[in-house]
Structures are given as structure tokens and as C-alpha cells.
């Protein structure tokens, strides 16, 4: 069967740069609308705009003889950096972080004469992070009635100090960096070297490193240039849709197989929709094709330099529609020529590569798409366009969820998918869970966390492998349901009387209420539910949930260390604000009896970049804990139920939401 595996996430330099770029992008992207608003106002109302209006564009004098301030200057100087600073702070410490981050950003704004986007990207997150650390020092130590006083004054005092720090220290450093970067760009332009930046930018896009380049350097520099000249070609260095268009046209005409068939649809998504990652698998499938997009990018930039064309504001996403919407009034011809030249050169180079390639080089586009997801580090929204209709060789009768211990994450994932498959009308498809060490090669589909995929694949080579980033609400579950439906249709339906694989038959069939072997009539007890957890970090939350299991006499005290060990190897974040830390497979001997603990954190816990409000500690002997996990899975797969759990005011309400799981 076809193997669909998402590569493991890691700690390589590429992954760290990706995360850094994603962080920068997360500060800029929510505010792109404000950038576009500023660009439109600039294009329409400045003195050289379509409809010059002094009071809006900031030129001329008012009736009293005072200079018109307008909207353009204040928006670029104050509004946009403050929005970035607030967004960056909120990402770190919610609203409190956003407020102190924005206040501190004012320091770098007033201390310089240039738009302080880079300064905002530094001060917002930094101030929020330090504020969070300071709050943790006196957390739980404030006398009742003084919480608001302490919180408000601590935020105000610290934000003021950071604003002064930004003005005196950060602002001058960022100004030096911006000046140096600007001189570097001027040097490239004046010496005709700017097109060579495509040698860096185009491969970086394929490796998903473009955000660090685009939002960390190009957008701030381009915005600063646009305030001075009304436009900047730097906005289009990464966003030009021409190179991708030429590459896909080459595949549509000279490609083979699935790549040729899917290219026309990909063109619509890439050129009109602006989703450039749709063409990345075509490059990964034939790495030499990176020369085509590099050549196209160089041609596009060279055309921009010759014509002096540019955009007023960022074009996001990189659609031709967004590009034209941001084009300066005097640049439509230059922008059009840039896109066409980029597409033409990319097409010519790509066509030569495809025509001279051997027929055996027609690699699997779906495999390249999976490789792309591995580079990206998460599920891509466009890889479904490359799914092969022949992903399976026969009807799907057995699906197994595999994790390290086979008693927590996999059990809940199996419950969620089982319900989806039953709702789709396939109740006879067996969905089980297992420890990876117990896997045998007689399953049809194997589902693992993306960090475990490389361990499961060698043990089940004949299965279709699906890797997910969380077991609770992965979008890949819907793909699996469609896979089941397609395989059933191809075989005339799944035969409910057909014998199941031996390994599947030996697994636990259904973890719904009442199916757990042994009953486990006190798996979840009232004393193991905490509505207001005291922990503020992921490590402390694991300790808190683990201590509840120890206090119940369910596990040995050293089991908590095994929970931390499990978390280091594979995160237990499940989605929908839920994490279920549990021990490793080797720690099963430390479990005395099955038990589950539930700790709620109303303010949330940072769980490897995900927000977790509910930490469920799990310890299971045999299968006695599976019914409660099934109940928890049903609750957390329903957003309305999660909301009720979030609003619960008593332990009894929490227990009631899970039903009679201990019956």
C-alpha cells in the first residue's frame, strides 16, 4: 500500500529557523489588513495619489496655516508597530502580554525616525515574556483583595521601564541594523546584484524558511522604503507568483502521470489563490526543477529593477489579484512584465528539464507532497490535491492507532476515529490501539503521531501510514474516512463477515462505555479532579497530574518521572485544549491500578506552543482505563462539551459531563 508519512519534527537548524519565521509571520499576518488599509490610503490620498486630499494624505496646510498631519504618517509610525507589538505580546501572554508589549513598543517608536517594525517584533514578545516570568514570582502569594491592585501596578511599572529600555537601548540598535540592511539593498540594486537574491529566496520557500526572510527583513525594509518613495520592489521578491506559474505550466505541458494531470488545477490555486506551497511538491519530486524557479525569480526581479516598479504594501497571499491590488499607480506595466518574465523563464527552464529527464524519473507526486509536509512540520492544506486514488490495494477492515505505550493518546484517537467511521456508515471497520512495540504487519491503516512515524513504518510496511500532529481533532481523520469509503466502493462494500486479522482481533475492539475489561469502577474519582490547577508551566502541570495519581495509590512515585520522559519523546497534546501525559511503555510495571486525574487550568498552560486548559493524567492496567478515555475523547471532540467543561463550577459537573464512566 502507499505510504503516507509526515516526517518527524526535530530540532535541526532548519526547524528552528522555520519556527522563528512562523513566529514572525504570526505577528505580521493578523495585521496585514491594516498594512493594506495604509497602502490604500497612501495610494489614494497622498499628493501624488489618485485623489490627492491634504487632510488625509498629510500634505499642504489647513485653514489655520498648520501643516496637515494626515493619516499616512501616523499609521505607519504608530498604528502598525503598535499592532505588531500588541500581537507579539498577546502570543506570549494573552491580553496582559499584548498590553505591556504595546506600551513598551512606544519606546522604540518615539526613539527613532523610521517605522519601527523590527523594534516592535522585539519589544512586544520580550516584554510579555518577562512580564509572565515576573507574575510567576508572586503568583499565589498576593493577599485576597489586592490582586487587581498588584496586577495593574506591576504591569504599568514594568511596561514603563521597558518603554524606557526600548527608547534608550533597543531603538538605536534596530536603527543601526535597518540602516545597514538598507545600505545592503542599495548596494545590490546599484551593482545589479539584487536578482541574485532569488538563489536564496526560492529554495527557502521550498524549505518553508521564507517567513524568516520575508517578515523578518524584507517587509520592514520595504515598508520603510514605501514611506519615502510610495512603493518598493522588495514587497515582490518573495510574493511574485510568476516563477510558480511557469513551473506548473511546464508540468501541465511536458509532465507525466499524476503530476501532469494535477498541474492545471494547481495553477488556479497558486496563481489566483496565492497559495504558493501548491507547487513545492513538484520541485521536491524533481529537485533539479529548483533551477526553474530560481531563474524565474531572477528574471522577475531584474524586470522590476529595470522598470522601477513596486508595490505600495505587502501582497498577501501571493495571488496575482493581491499583487495588482497593492501595485503602485505608476507600476502596473512593470509589475505585469515582471510576472510574465518570471513565468516565461521558469517555464523554459522547467520544460528543458522535463524534456531531458528519463521516463523513470516520473516520481510519485503524493510522495513528494508527504515529503513537503515533513519539511513544513505539519499538515498542509493543499496536499489533498495529490492524493492517489489507488492508495489502498483492497477493502480497509482494520485500523490501528499506535503510540509509545498504547494506553493513552492512541486509545483516545481510536475512539474519535471510530465514531467518525461509524457515523459514515462503516461500523464493521475495526479501529483499535496498540503500543508500537506490539505492532504486527497485518493492519490496513496505521495511524501514529508524526514523531513516531519512523518507528512504526518498518514494523508495518504493507499498511497505509497516516501521521498526525494530534490525536483529538486531526484533519487527517476525514481523509481516512474517505479512504475507507473509497476502498469499500472499489470492492463493493466491506464484508462484515470477513475474518479480521489476528492481531486486530486480539486488540481491544471498542473503548466505549462498558467495554473496558475489568470494569475499573473507580478509575476516575472525585478527589482526582482539580478545577483550578496551580501549575504555570508544562513540567509543573505534569507533576500536578502525576501527584494525583500517586496520592490515589494508583502508581509508584517514580511513574511521574516516566510521564516526563514520555513527553520528551512524543508530546501528549491532543487538541481542543487537552493534554494527556502518561508514562512510557517501560513504566507499565510502576502502575498498581488504573486511574485518571483531571486538572483544569482556566488561564491555560503553554504546551510546546499550544494552549492547554485540561491536563488528564493517565495510568492504565490492561484495558481498565479505556472506557474513561473514550468518554474523555467524546467530550473533547465536541466543542460545546469543551465549553461546558471550561465553565463548570463544581467537580460534580465535570464528572457528569463524562457520564457514568465508572459504572
N, C-alpha and C positions, 0 to 999 in steps of 0.2 A: 504493500500500500504506500501511497505517497506520504512522505514525512513532512509535517508542518510544525516546525520548531522555531520558537523565538529564542534567540541567543541569550545567554545569561548576561545579566547586568554585572558590572565589575567595577574595579577601582582604577582602571587604566587611566593614563593621561587623557585619552580621547573622551572617556566617560566623564572625567572631571570637567573637561572643557565644555562638554555637552551640558552638564548640569549648570555650569556657570552661565553659559549662553541662555539656557532656559530660564534661569533666574532673572537675567537682564531682560529677556523678552517678556517675562511676566510683569515686569514693572512698566514696560513701554506699551505693550499690546492693548491693555484695557483702556489706555488713554489715546489710542490712535484717532478716535473720533474727535478729540479736542485738537490734535495736530491738524486734522483735515479741516476743522472749523477755522483754525487760524490761517491755513493755506487759502481757503475760500475768501475770507475777509481780506487777506493780503492781495489776492488776485483781483478782487472786485473794487476795492475802495482806496488803495494807495494812489499816489499821484500818477503813476504810470499804469494804473489798473484799468479794467473795463469801464467802471463807473466811478471815477475819482470823487471822493467825498472827504473833505478835510477833517471833519469832526470824527469820522470813523477811521480814515486811513492814517491820521496823525501827521498832517502837513498843513501849512498855512496858519492863519491866526483866527481867533474867534472875534466876536463883536467888540470885546473889551481890549483887543490887541494882544491877548496872551496866546502863545503857541498852542495849537491843538495837540492834545496827547494822543487821542485816537485809541483804537483797540489793539492794533498790531503790536506795538511795543510792549504794553503791559502784559499781553497774553503770552508773548514769547519769553519775557523777562521773569514774570511772576507766576502766572497760571500754570503753564506746562511744567516747570520744575517743581512747583508745589504739589501738583498732581502726582508726579513721579515719586517724590519724596514720601507722600502720604501712602501711595500704593505699595512702595517698598517696605515701609514701616508696618503696614497692615499685614503684609505677607508674613512678617516675623512675629508680630504680637497683636494681631487683630486691631480693633479700633484704637485702643490705647497706644499701640505702636505706631499707627498711622498718624495720630495727633502729634506725638512728640517728634516723629520723623519729619513731618511737615514744618513744625516750628523750628527745628534745628536746620532745615534746608534754607530757611530765610537767612541764616548767617552766611552761607556761601553765595546766596543771590546778591545780597547788598554789598558784599566784599569784592565783587568783580564787575566787569563791564561787558561780559559776554554771557549768552544763555547758558545757565549752569545745569545742564542735564547730567553730565558725569558727576558733578558735585552732589546732585540730588540722589543719584543712584548709590552714592557712598553714604551720605548722611542719613537718608531715610532708614535703610536696613540697619546700619550701625547703631544709630540712636535707639531704635526699637529693641535691638538685641541687648544692649547694655541696660535699658530700662527693665527688660524682662529679668535679667540677672539680678538687678537691684531689688526688684519686687520680691524675688525668691528669698532674699536675705531676711526680710521681716514678715514673710508670709506666715500667717497663723499666730503671730506674736503681738498683733495690734489689739488693744483693749476694745471691747464692744462699744459701738457708738462713735468711735474715732476713725473708722475705716475710710469714709469719704474724705475726711479732712486730710489724712495721711496720703491717700491715693492722689488727690488733686494737687496738694502742695509738692509732693515728691516728683510728680510728673512735670509740674511747672518749673520747679527749681532746676531739675536735671535738663529739661528742654532748653532753658535759658543758658545754662552752662555749655551745652552742646552747640547752640547757635553762635556763642562767642568763639568756641573752638573752631567751628566751621569758618567763621569770618577771618580769624587770625591765622589758622593753620591749613585747613583743607582748601579753602578758596584759592590762595596763592599757588599751591601745588597743582591744583587742577588747571589753573590758568596757564602755568608753565607747560603742562602736558598738552593742553589744547593748542597753544601757540606752536609747540614743537611738531605736533601732528599736522597742523595746518601748513607749516613750512614744508613738511614732508610731502604733503599732497601737491603743494605748489611746485616743488622740485620735480615730482613725477610728471605733472602736466607740462611744465616748461621744457622738460627734456624729452617729451614724447614717450614717457615710460608708463603712464597710467594704464594703458591697455594690458600691460603685463600683470596687473593685479588679478586678472582672471585666472592666472596659473595657481593662485591661492584660493580665490573665491569659489570657483566652480567645483573643484574637488571637495572643498569644505562643505558645500551644500550637500553633496552626496553623503558625506560622513556626519551630517547634521551638526556641524560646527559653525554654521553660518550665523547663528544668533549672536554668538560672542563677537563676531566681526561686525555684523550689521548694526546691532543695537548697542554694542559697547563702544564702537568707534565711528562708523560711517554716519549713522543717523544724527548723533550730536554735532559732528563736523558739518554735515550737510545742512542742518537747521541753522547753525551759526552763519554759514555762507549765504543761505537763503534770506536771512535778515538783512544782509548787506547788499546782495545783488538781486534779490527777488526769486532766485532759482538756484538749483545745484544739481550737477550731474551725478553727484555721489549717491543721491537717492536711488539711482537706477543701476548702480553697479551690481547689486545682488538681485534686484527685483525684475530685471529685464526678462520678459517671457520668450524672447527670440531664440536663445540657444536651445531651450527645451522643445520649442515648436519645431525647429529644424531637425533635431534628433528624432522626434516622433514621426515626422513626415518621412524621414529616411526609412524607418522601420515599416511604416504603412505601405511603402512602395517596394522596398527591397528586402524586407524582413521575411521570416519564415514562421510557419506554425502559429502558435498562440500569440507570440509577440506581434506578428503581422496583423492578426485578427483583432487584437485588443488596442493597437496603436491609434486608430481613428477616434475611438471613444476617449482614450487618454488625452488626445489633443484638445477636445472640448473641455475636459476637466482642468487641464493645465493652462490653456491659453485664455479661455473665457472665465473659468472658475478661479484661476490664480493659485491652484494647489500644485506647486512645482514638484512635490515629492512623488507625484504620479509617474514621473519619468526616471526616477532614481533606479528602480529595478532594471530598467532597460540598459543602464550603464553598468550596473553590478553584474548583469548577465554576461556582458561582453566588456570587460574593463577598458579595453582599448578605445571604446567609444567616449571615454572622458576627454580624449583629444578633440572630439567634435564640439562638445560644449565649451571647452576652453577656447578653441578657435572662434566659435560663435561669440563668446563673451568678449574676446579681444576686438573683434570686428565691430561689435555694438558700441564699446567704449571709445574706440578710435573715431567712429562716426560722431559720437557726442562731442568729443574734443574738437573735431573739425567744424561742426555746425554751431558749437556753443550752446547747445540745447540743454535743458534741465527741467527738473520738477520743482514745484513750489513746496511740496510736503511729501511725507512718505507715501508710497503706493502699497497699501496692504489690504487684502492679499495681492500677490504679484500678477493680477489679471490685467489684460490689455485695457479693460474698462476702467479699472482703478488707476492705471498709468495715465490714460488720457484725462481722467478727472483731475489729476494732480499736475498736469502739464502746464508750464508757464505759457502765457498768451503768445509769446514770440517763438515757441519751441515745437509746435505741432509737426512741422515738416521734419525737423531734426530728430524728434523722438520717433516718428514713423520710419524714417530712414534707418535709425539705429536698430529698431526691432526687426525690420526687413533684412538688413545686412547681417545681423546676428543669426537670424533664421537661415538665410541663404548659405552662409559659410558653414554653419553647423550641419545643414543638410548635405552639402557637398562632401565634407569630410566623412560624415557618417555613412553616406552612400558608398564611398570608396571602401571603407572598412567592411561594410556588409557584403559588397560585391566580391571582395577578395577573400572573404572568410570561407573556410571549408563548411560543407553542409553539416558535418558532425558538431560544429560549434553552436548549433541551434539549441542552446541550453533551455532548461525549464524556467519559464518566467515566474511561475508560482514559487519555485525555489529561490529565485533571486528576490522576490518580494519578501519571503520569510527572512532572507539574509538582511534585507533593508530594515525590517523590524528589529532585527538583532542589533544593528548599528544604531538605530534610533533609541533602543532600550525600552520600547513599549509598543502597544498595538497601534498600527497605522489605520487611518480612516479610509485609505484608498486601496489597500491590498486585496480587498474583496473583488476588485476588477480582474484579478489574475487567477482566481480560483479555478482549478481544473474540474471539469465535470466527471472525470474519472479518478477522483480522489480515493475511492474505495473499490475493491475488487468484488464485493458481494454485499449481502444484507448485513447491517450492523445489529448484532444481538447482544454484545457485551461492551460496556464502557467502564473503565476503572479510573478512579482518582487516586493518584499516588503522591504521598508526601513522605517525609523522613520517618515519622513514627507511625503514620497510618491511623491516627486516633483523634486528630483534631481538625486541622484545615481540610484534609481530604474528605472527612465524613460530612462536614458542612457543605462543601462544594458538591459532593454527590447528592445530597438532599435537595439542593437548589436545582441542579440539572435534572434530577429525577422528576421533580414536579413539572418542570418545563416540558420534558419529553412526554409525560403522561397527559398534560394539557394539550399537546399537539396530536394526541391520538395514538401513541405508541407505548401502551402500558407494559408490553412484553419485552421491551428492551431493558436489559438488566444493567443497572448503574450501581457499582459497588465502590468501595475504597480499600486501599491497601498501603502498607509500607513498601517503599521502593525495593527493599531487600527481599521482599516476598513475591515480587512480580515474576510471572511466567509468560512466555511468548504465545499466549492463546487468547488475547483480547483483540477486539476490533479497533477500539479507540482508547488511547491512553492520554489522560489529562494530568499535567503537572504544573507546578509553579515554574516560571521561566528560569529561576535559579537552579532548579533540579532537573531540567530537561536533559542535560547532557548525561546525567546518571541513569535516567530511565530508558533512554533510547537504545543503548546496547543490549538491554535485557528483553526488549520487546520490539525487535526490528521489523516484524511483519505488521505491526499496528500503525494506524494513523496517529501521529502525535500532535497534540494541541497544547501549547504552553500559554499560561495566563499570568497576569500580574497580581490578581487577587482571586480568591475562590468564591466570593459572595455575589458580585454583580458584573463579572467579566462580559464584555460584548461578544466574546467568542462562544458563549453558550448558545446564542441564537444561531451561530454558524454550525455548531454541532447538531442542533435540531434540524437545520436544513439539510445537513449531511445525512442524517437518519432518514429524513423524508425522501431525499433523492435516491438513496440506496434501496429503500422499500419500494419506490416506484419502479426502479430498474428491475427488481426481482419479483414484482407483482405483490409486494407486501411482505412483512416479516411474519414468518410462520411461528405462531405461538407454541406449537407442539415440537418444534425442532429442539434437539438436545443442546443444552448450554455447555460451553467449555468447562472442563473440570475445575480449573482454578476459579472461574467466575462462580460456579455453583457452590464452591466452598466458602466464598466470601459472604459477608452479611448482605442480605438482599435489600431490605428496606429499613431505614432508620427512622421511620415514622413512629408515632406514639404506640407503645405496646409491643414493638418488635425487638426491643433490646433484650438480648439473652440475659437471664438472671434477674430481670426486673429492676434492680437498682432503685429501691423505693425511697432512698434519701440522698440521691445524687446531688440535688440542689436543695439546700436548707436555708431557712430564714437568716441564720447567723452568717451565712456566706454571701449575703447581698449587702453591698455598701452603696448608698445613694450619693455620697459626697466624698470621693476619694481625696486623700491628702497629697498624693504624689504630684509632682510637677514635671517630671522627666519620664522618658520611656523606661529607663532602668528601674526607677523607683516604683513605677506602676507595675512592672513585672514582679518586683519584690512584694508589693502590697497584695496583689492577687495570689502570689505563691504562699504568703504567710497565712492567708485564709485557709488554704488547703492544708497547710501544716497544722494549724490550730484545730482543724476538724479531725486530725488524726488520719487523714487520707494518704499522706505522703511523708516520706522521710525529709528532714530539713534540707538535706543536700539536693533534693529534687529541684529546688529553686535555682540552684546553680545550673542544672541541666536545662531549665527553661531559658536562661540567658544564653547558654551555648546554642540552643536551637535557634534563637533569634539571630545570632550572629551568622549562622549558616544560611537560613532562609527566613525572611520576615514573615510574621504571622498576621499582618494586616489583611483583613478580609474584604474591606469595602464598607460603605454605609456607616462610617464612624466606628467600626468594630475591629478589635484585635483579639486573638485567642492564643495567648502564649501557653506553651506546653513543653514538656521535656522531650529529649531526643529518644530515638528508638532504644538506645543503650540504657536509658534511665528507667525503663519499664519495671525493673526489679525494685525500684525505690517506691513504687506505688503500692500502698496497703489495701486501699479500696477506692472505688470510683467516686469522684466528687467534682463539682464545678463551682467556681466562685465568680461572682459578677460585681465589678466595681464601676460606678459611673463617675465621670469627670465632666461636670457641666461646662467648664471653661475649655475643655479639650486638652489633649496631650499631643505633642509633636512626635509622630511615629514614623521616622525616616522620611520626613517631608509630607506625611499625610496626617490629617487631623483625626484623632481617635477620642471618642467620648465614652466608649464602653469597652472595658477590658475584662475578658472572660478567661479565667484560669481553668485549665483542663487537666484532669488526671483520670485515666480510664483503665480498668482491669477487664481484659477480654473485650466485650462489647457493651458493658453495662451502662456506659455513659452516652451511647449513641442516640438514644431517644431524646435526651435533653438537647444534644447538639442539633438534632433535626428540628426540634421546636425553636431553638435559637435561630437556626437558619431561616425558618419560615418567617419569624418575626422580622429579622433584619433584611430580608429580601422584599419586605413591604414597607415603603417609605412612610405610610400612615401609621403603621405599628411602631416604627422607629421614633416618630414624632411623639406618640403616646408614651413611649418608654422614656423619652427625653423629658417629658412633662410630669412624669409620675412623682407623687409626693410621699409615697409610702412603699415599704418593701412588699406589702401585700399586693399592691397594684402591679409591681414588677412580676411577682410570681403568677398573678392572674393572667398576665399577657402571654405567658408560655403555656397556659393550660395545665391540665393535670398530668404533668410530665413525670411525676413520681408515683403515679398510680400503678 
